């Protein structure tokens, strides 16, 4: 089918693994671009992206969901600062070189710059490169205008120091903007960043989770080439170096998802011993809606309801067994709030309870796509994979869920 062939073209272009992201997400992006091009068949659109590289770029932009904000999780930036100070103490010549890949709309590399500026680093002491496959993302990062949605960290004191309020926007200061060099590039390109030197620190967060094993291996080989022997690699909290061909080793006492090159002689015996343990964490099979609870009580009868109230009522209806009514609310909610991981999660387990494994998988994977930290969705998908006989996928999902749970316990 041409739709699946389009998905394969996307995988070749950007590594997107359709079983992980879900064909619902990919199909929605394809359909949006077909409407924009006034094309009414998948065959015609496949021909369009095959002959028009600009349209392929537009499709890539359509399928990417830039879910990021300034200072997303504090620990990576604390470790960044610690490592930069260590490099300075060693009296290393030249600036500390840092790469943010992918950089999305700029929140991460700008957070790196603000961290260094606020802690006394001079502009000539560091160099920050930021890359992303999305041209629109790079343009927005260059522009430096952000809405309130980009400010979700607990400490927002940096806003007053580094931003200027302009109507509904916040414009980043020129000092921070000048600290980052942005470039549109594809990390899967074999020529990626050749000639740009190697880095002391690489941020590569929430990218690998959307790739299959072979693509992850390719990315890790590129990261190994780009990272100094004593450098550090910072991954997302739901990511692992399982498919790195032993190129990288996690620093087990770090809370910032730090990894170093396995060839680095500073790897401790404790790190090696933990790495060699292969424990499979197998949770008990939950009842269909045992952990599906609303966040709050439903509104009193007669009082006006919000969209969030409607979603909470869907959770209650699901617990009471009114699956069709609950699903109808979820579908309407998602139409207005397409980035709601909770709505996609609830829809997924409703479909599973109704015996529709295909749609259940699509919605649960979309929930994880929107929120890589969604423990319940990971558990439910792992159980579905195990029931279908895919033990490797079930183990991978259980391990991810276990890491999420362990990190939550430390917070």
C-alpha positions in Angstrom: 0.0 0.0 0.0 1.3 3.5 -0.9 0.7 4.8 2.7 3.2 2.2 4.0 5.6 3.0 1.2 5.4 6.7 2.3 6.2 5.6 5.9 9.2 3.7 4.5 10.4 6.8 2.7 10.1 8.7 6.0 12.2 6.0 7.8 14.9 6.3 5.1 14.9 10.1 5.3 14.7 10.6 9.1 14.9 7.1 10.8 11.3 7.3 12.1 10.2 3.8 13.2 6.5 3.6 12.4 5.7 0.8 14.9 7.1 3.0 17.7 5.5 6.3 16.6 2.3 4.7 15.3 0.8 4.8 11.9 -2.0 7.0 13.2 0.5 9.8 13.8 2.2 9.2 10.4 -1.1 8.9 8.5 -2.4 12.2 10.1 0.8 14.0 8.9 0.5 12.5 5.4 -3.2 13.5 5.2 -2.5 17.1 6.3 0.2 17.4 3.6 -2.1 15.8 1.0 -4.8 18.4 1.7 -2.2 21.2 1.5 -1.1 19.9 -1.9 -4.6 19.3 -3.0 -3.8 15.6 -3.6 -6.5 13.0 -3.1 -4.6 9.7 -3.2 -1.6 8.1 -1.5 -0.2 7.0 -4.8 -0.1 10.5 -6.1 1.4 11.9 -2.9 4.1 9.2 -3.0 5.0 10.3 -6.5 5.0 13.9 -5.2 7.5 13.3 -2.4 9.6 11.1 -4.8 10.0 14.0 -7.3 9.9 17.0 -5.0 12.5 17.2 -2.2 10.8 20.4 -0.8 7.6 18.4 -0.2 9.5 15.7 1.5 10.9 18.3 3.9 7.4 19.5 4.5 6.2 16.0 5.4 9.1 15.6 7.8 8.1 18.9 9.5 4.5 17.7 9.7 5.4 14.4 11.5 7.7 16.0 14.0 6.1 17.1 17.3 8.4 19.6 19.0 7.6 18.9 22.7 10.3 20.8 24.6 10.7 23.7 27.0 13.5 25.7 28.7 15.5 23.8 31.3 13.6 20.6 30.7 14.8 18.6 33.8 17.4 20.3 35.9 19.9 17.4 36.4 21.4 17.5 32.8 22.2 21.2 33.1 23.8 20.7 36.6 26.0 18.0 35.2 26.8 20.1 32.2 28.0 22.9 34.5 30.0 20.4 36.6 31.8 19.0 33.5 32.6 22.5 32.1 34.2 23.5 35.4 36.3 20.3 35.3 37.5 21.1 31.8 38.4 24.6 33.0 40.3 23.2 36.0 42.4 21.0 33.6 43.5 24.2 31.9 42.4 22.8 28.5 43.2 25.0 25.6 40.3 26.3 23.5 36.6 26.6 24.3 34.4 23.9 25.7 32.6 22.5 22.7 28.9 21.5 23.1 26.5 20.0 20.7 22.7 19.9 21.0 21.2 17.4 18.5 18.3 17.5 17.9 17.7 21.1 19.1 14.1 21.4 18.1 13.0 25.1 18.4 16.1 26.1 20.4 15.0 25.7 24.0 17.7 23.2 24.9 20.8 25.0 23.4 19.6 28.3 24.7 19.2 26.7 28.2 22.8 25.5 27.9 23.9 29.0 27.0 22.0 30.6 29.9 23.5 28.1 32.3 27.0 29.0 31.3 26.3 32.8 31.2 24.7 32.8 34.7 27.7 30.9 36.1 30.4 33.3 34.9 31.6 31.7 31.7 32.9 34.2 29.1 31.8 33.9 25.4 35.2 32.8 24.4 35.2 29.9 26.8 32.5 27.8 25.2 31.1 27.0 21.7 27.5 25.7 21.3 26.4 24.1 18.1 22.7 23.1 17.6 21.2 21.1 14.8 17.8 19.8 13.8 16.3 18.2 10.7 13.4 20.6 10.7 14.0 23.8 8.8 11.0 25.5 10.4 12.4 24.5 13.8 15.7 26.2 13.0 14.0 29.3 11.7 12.0 29.6 14.9 15.1 29.1 17.0 16.9 31.8 15.0 13.9 34.1 15.6 14.1 33.6 19.4 10.4 34.3 20.1 8.6 32.0 22.5 5.1 31.7 24.1 4.3 30.7 27.7 4.2 27.0 26.7 8.0 27.0 26.6 8.4 28.0 30.2 7.4 25.0 32.4 10.4 24.5 34.8 9.9 25.0 38.5 12.4 27.9 38.6 11.6 30.7 36.1 13.9 33.3 37.5 16.0 33.1 34.2 13.1 34.7 32.3 13.6 38.1 33.8 17.4 37.9 33.2 17.3 36.7 29.6 14.0 37.6 28.0 12.1 40.7 26.9 8.3 40.5 27.0 6.6 41.4 23.7 2.8 41.1 23.8 2.1 37.3 24.1 5.8 36.5 23.3 9.1 36.4 25.1 12.1 37.4 23.0 15.4 35.9 24.1 18.3 38.3 24.7 20.8 39.0 22.0 23.6 37.8 24.3 22.1 34.3 24.6 21.2 34.2 20.9 24.8 35.0 19.9 26.0 32.1 22.0 24.4 29.4 19.8 25.2 28.5 16.2 22.2 26.8 14.6 22.2 24.5 11.5 19.7 22.4 9.7 21.1 18.9 9.3 20.2 15.2 9.5 22.1 13.2 12.0 21.6 10.1 9.8 23.5 11.7 7.0 27.0 10.0 6.8 28.6 13.4 6.3 26.9 14.8 9.3 29.1 17.5 11.0 32.3 16.3 9.3 34.9 19.1 9.5 33.3 20.7 12.6 35.6 19.1 15.1 34.7 17.0 18.1 32.8 17.8 21.2 33.3 17.7 25.0 29.6 17.4 25.7 26.7 16.1 23.4 23.0 16.5 24.3 21.0 13.9 22.3 17.8 13.6 24.2 14.5 12.0 23.2 15.6 11.1 19.7 16.7 7.4 19.9 13.3 6.3 21.3 11.8 6.8 17.9 14.4 4.7 16.0 14.7 0.9 15.5 17.8 -1.1 16.5 19.7 -0.6 13.2 19.1 3.2 13.2 20.1 3.5 16.8 23.4 1.7 16.0 24.0 4.2 13.2 23.4 7.2 15.4 25.6 5.8 18.2 28.4 5.3 15.7 28.0 9.0 14.7 28.0 10.2 18.3 31.1 8.1 19.0 32.8 9.8 16.2 31.8 13.3 17.4 32.6 12.9 21.1 36.0 13.4 22.6 37.5 10.4 24.4 36.9 12.0 27.8 33.6 13.6 26.8 30.1 13.0 28.0 26.9 12.0 26.2 23.6 13.1 27.7 20.5 11.0 26.6 16.9 11.3 27.5 15.5 9.7 30.6 13.7 6.9 28.6 16.7 6.1 26.4 19.4 3.4 26.7 22.7 2.5 25.1 21.5 -1.1 24.6 22.1 -0.9 20.9 25.3 1.1 21.0 27.5 -1.9 20.2 29.2 -1.3 23.6 30.5 2.1 22.5 29.0 3.9 25.5 28.7 3.1 29.2 26.2 4.8 31.6 27.6 6.6 34.6 25.5 4.8 37.2 25.9 7.4 40.0 24.7 10.3 37.8 21.0 11.4 37.9 21.3 13.1 34.6 21.4 10.1 32.2 25.1 10.6 31.5 27.1 8.2 29.4 30.8 8.1 28.6 32.8 6.2 26.0 33.4 2.6 27.0 37.0 3.0 26.0 37.4 5.7 28.6 39.7 4.2 31.4 37.8 6.3 34.0 34.9 3.9 33.8 34.6 2.5 37.4 34.4 -1.2 38.3 31.0 -0.4 39.9 29.7 0.9 36.6 30.9 -2.2 34.7 29.4 -4.6 37.3 26.0 -2.9 37.1 26.1 -2.8 33.3 26.7 -6.5 33.1 23.6 -7.4 35.1 20.6 -8.4 33.1 17.5 -8.2 35.3 14.1 -8.5 33.6 11.5 -6.6 35.6 8.2 -8.3 34.9 5.2 -6.5 36.4 2.0 -8.3 37.4 -0.7 -8.1 34.8 -3.1 -5.3 35.8 -6.8 -5.4 35.5 -8.0 -3.5 32.4 -8.7 -0.2 34.2 -7.1 -0.9 37.6 -4.7 2.1 37.3 -6.9 4.3 35.1 -8.1 6.9 37.6 -9.2 10.5 37.1 -7.0 13.2 38.5 -9.9 14.9 40.3 -13.5 14.4 41.1 -16.1 15.2 38.4 -17.7 18.6 38.5 -20.9 19.0 40.5 -24.1 18.4 38.5 -25.3 21.6 36.9 -21.9 23.4 37.0 -20.2 24.3 33.7 -17.6 21.8 32.5 -14.2 22.4 30.8 -12.5 20.1 28.3 -10.4 18.7 31.1 -13.6 17.9 33.1 -14.8 16.0 30.1 -11.7 13.9 30.0 -11.9 13.2 33.7 -15.5 12.0 33.2 -14.2 9.6 30.5 -11.9 8.0 33.0 -14.8 7.6 35.4 -17.0 6.1 32.7 -14.2 3.7 31.7 -13.9 2.5 35.3 -17.7 1.9 35.3 -17.6 -0.1 32.2 -19.2 2.4 29.8 -16.5 2.0 27.2 -18.2 3.4 24.2 -19.2 6.6 26.0 -15.7 7.0 27.4 -14.1 6.4 24.0 -16.4 8.9 22.3 -15.3 11.6 24.8 -11.6 10.7 24.2 -12.0 11.0 20.4 -13.6 14.4 20.7 -11.0 15.5 23.2 -8.1 14.4 21.0 -9.6 16.3 18.1 -9.3 19.6 20.1 -6.2 18.6 22.2 -4.0 16.4 19.9 -1.0 16.6 22.2 -2.8 15.0 25.2 -0.9 11.9 26.2 -3.6 11.0 28.9 -6.4 11.0 26.3 -4.4 8.8 23.9 -3.5 6.5 26.8 -7.2 6.1 27.9 -8.3 5.6 24.3 -5.6 2.9 23.9 -6.6 0.8 26.9 -10.3 1.1 25.9 -9.5 -0.3 22.5 -7.5 -3.1 24.1 -10.5 -3.9 26.4 -12.7 -4.0 23.3 -10.4 -6.5 21.7 -8.9 -4.1 19.1 -5.2 -4.6 19.5 -4.3 -2.6 16.4 -5.9 0.6 17.5 -4.9 0.0 21.1 -1.2 -0.1 20.1 -1.6 3.0 17.9 -3.0 5.1 20.7 -0.7 3.8 23.4 2.4 4.4 21.2 1.1 7.9 20.5 0.8 8.5 24.3 4.5 7.5 24.7 5.5 9.6 21.7 3.9 12.6 23.4 5.2 11.7 26.9 8.2 9.3 26.9 7.8 9.1 30.7 4.3 7.6 30.5 4.9 4.6 32.8 1.4 3.1 32.5 1.4 3.2 28.7 4.8 1.5 28.6 3.6 -1.3 31.0 0.4 -1.8 29.0 2.3 -2.0 25.7 4.8 -4.5 27.2 2.0 -6.8 28.2 0.4 -6.6 24.8 3.8 -7.4 23.1 4.3 -10.3 25.4 0.8 -11.7 24.6 1.5 -11.4 20.9 4.7 -13.4 21.3 7.2 -10.5 20.8 9.4 -11.1 23.8 12.2 -8.8 22.7 9.8 -5.8 22.4 8.1 -6.8 25.7 11.5 -6.8 27.5 12.5 -3.5 25.9 9.3 -1.8 27.0 9.4 -3.3 30.5 13.0 -2.1 30.9 12.0 1.5 29.8 9.1 1.4 32.3 11.4 0.2 35.1 13.8 3.1 34.4 11.0 5.6 34.5 9.7 4.2 37.8 13.2 4.2 39.4 13.7 7.8 38.3 10.3 8.9 39.7 11.2 7.3 43.0 14.4 9.5 43.2 12.6 12.8 42.7 
